[in-house]
Amino acid sequence: MTSDGASQRQPQPAASRPAPRSEPGRPPVDSATLLQGGRCVEIRHNGEVYRLQATRLGKLILTK
């Protein structure tokens, strides 16, 4: 709490935040479809190249 009695809001951990929604009517794309059997795919977006990687633990990492 602060000295005036108001509590400060802490950012929520990523696991407790709601997932962003895709456009209505568009189903989610399966990661296997994007990765096409590999562990990494490059994605071009607005002239920049990003890498989507699958980890050994089954998580996804997106880097610029």
KETORKE-35885 format. One record per residue (C-alpha): residue in one letter; x, y, z. Coordinates in nm, 4 decimals, padded with zeros to 6 digits. Example, Ala and Ser with C-alpha at 12.3 -4.5 7.8 and 13.67 -1.06 7.14 Angstrom:
BEGIN
@type: A&x: 01.2300&y: -00.4500&z: 00.7800
@type: S&x: 01.3670&y: -00.1060&z: 00.7140
//
This chain:
BEGIN
@type: M&x: 00.0000&y: 00.0000&z: 00.0000
@type: T&x: 00.1013&y: 00.3539&z: -00.0545
@type: S&x: 00.1019&y: 00.6135&z: 00.2213
@type: D&x: -00.2441&y: 00.7392&z: 00.1171
@type: G&x: -00.3987&y: 00.3937&z: 00.1677
@type: A&x: -00.4376&y: 00.3082&z: -00.2013
@type: S&x: -00.2873&y: -00.0177&z: -00.3151
@type: Q&x: -00.0716&y: -00.0321&z: -00.6261
@type: R&x: -00.1750&y: -00.2718&z: -00.9002
@type: Q&x: 00.0865&y: -00.5276&z: -00.9939
@type: P&x: 00.1050&y: -00.6590&z: -01.3512
@type: Q&x: -00.0573&y: -00.9978&z: -01.3931
@type: P&x: 00.1678&y: -01.2921&z: -01.4745
@type: A&x: 00.1337&y: -01.4100&z: -01.8353
@type: A&x: -00.0328&y: -01.7359&z: -01.7287
@type: S&x: -00.3238&y: -01.5506&z: -01.5650
@type: R&x: -00.3886&y: -01.3050&z: -01.8487
@type: P&x: -00.6657&y: -01.3951&z: -02.0922
@type: A&x: -00.5415&y: -01.5098&z: -02.4327
@type: P&x: -00.5938&y: -01.2627&z: -02.7171
@type: R&x: -00.8826&y: -01.3534&z: -02.9458
@type: S&x: -00.8467&y: -01.4038&z: -03.3197
@type: E&x: -01.0802&y: -01.2424&z: -03.5675
@type: P&x: -01.4396&y: -01.3635&z: -03.5423
@type: G&x: -01.5081&y: -01.6553&z: -03.7728
@type: R&x: -01.1405&y: -01.7454&z: -03.8166
@type: P&x: -01.0354&y: -02.0683&z: -03.6493
@type: P&x: -00.6952&y: -02.0916&z: -03.4776
@type: V&x: -00.4069&y: -02.2192&z: -03.6914
@type: D&x: -00.2391&y: -02.5296&z: -03.5549
@type: S&x: 00.1317&y: -02.4791&z: -03.4833
@type: A&x: 00.2127&y: -02.8017&z: -03.6712
@type: T&x: 00.0643&y: -02.6404&z: -03.9825
@type: L&x: 00.2950&y: -02.3403&z: -03.9454
@type: L&x: 00.6053&y: -02.5430&z: -03.8612
@type: Q&x: 00.5393&y: -02.8099&z: -04.1305
@type: G&x: 00.7234&y: -03.0820&z: -03.9395
@type: G&x: 01.0196&y: -02.8602&z: -03.8502
@type: R&x: 01.1122&y: -02.6772&z: -03.5327
@type: C&x: 01.1460&y: -02.3275&z: -03.6798
@type: V&x: 00.9737&y: -02.1151&z: -03.9427
@type: E&x: 01.0487&y: -01.7618&z: -04.0595
@type: I&x: 00.7531&y: -01.5254&z: -04.0892
@type: R&x: 00.7678&y: -01.2012&z: -04.2859
@type: H&x: 00.5491&y: -00.9258&z: -04.1358
@type: N&x: 00.5509&y: -00.5599&z: -04.2403
@type: G&x: 00.8930&y: -00.5957&z: -04.4035
@type: E&x: 01.0513&y: -00.7608&z: -04.0973
@type: V&x: 01.1433&y: -01.1282&z: -04.0584
@type: Y&x: 01.0461&y: -01.3086&z: -03.7384
@type: R&x: 01.1339&y: -01.6648&z: -03.6314
@type: L&x: 00.8795&y: -01.8914&z: -03.4666
@type: Q&x: 01.0562&y: -02.1757&z: -03.2837
@type: A&x: 00.9228&y: -02.4797&z: -03.0983
@type: T&x: 01.1236&y: -02.5716&z: -02.7893
@type: R&x: 01.1985&y: -02.9218&z: -02.6598
@type: L&x: 00.9409&y: -02.8586&z: -02.3876
@type: G&x: 00.6681&y: -02.7869&z: -02.6444
@type: K&x: 00.6575&y: -02.4111&z: -02.5997
@type: L&x: 00.6707&y: -02.1520&z: -02.8787
@type: I&x: 00.9141&y: -01.8609&z: -02.9019
@type: L&x: 00.8686&y: -01.5723&z: -03.1472
@type: T&x: 01.1801&y: -01.3588&z: -03.2051
@type: K&x: 01.2662&y: -01.0743&z: -03.4379
//
